[in-house]
């Protein structure tokens, strides 16, 4: 009981739906480019974060967690009771 045996992608960035779409696209493009960026800044970032780069995720990557939240009664409005 209470166990989540699934995994979520590490260091996931989730932005608000209120964020302008153009800005969200710029941020995503910049982060996704880090993996192939040979600049010293990108190399330092990857070393500090201990990553090779970023990958795009989808809602499907979080299916198991979303199912647990639904089972717990959590709604999009976060209006739930224990």
PyMOL commands that set and color helices and strands:
alter all, ss='L'
color gray80, all
select helices_A, chain A and resi 21-36+40-49+59-71
alter helices_A, ss='H'
color red, helices_A
deselect
rebuild
show_as cartoon
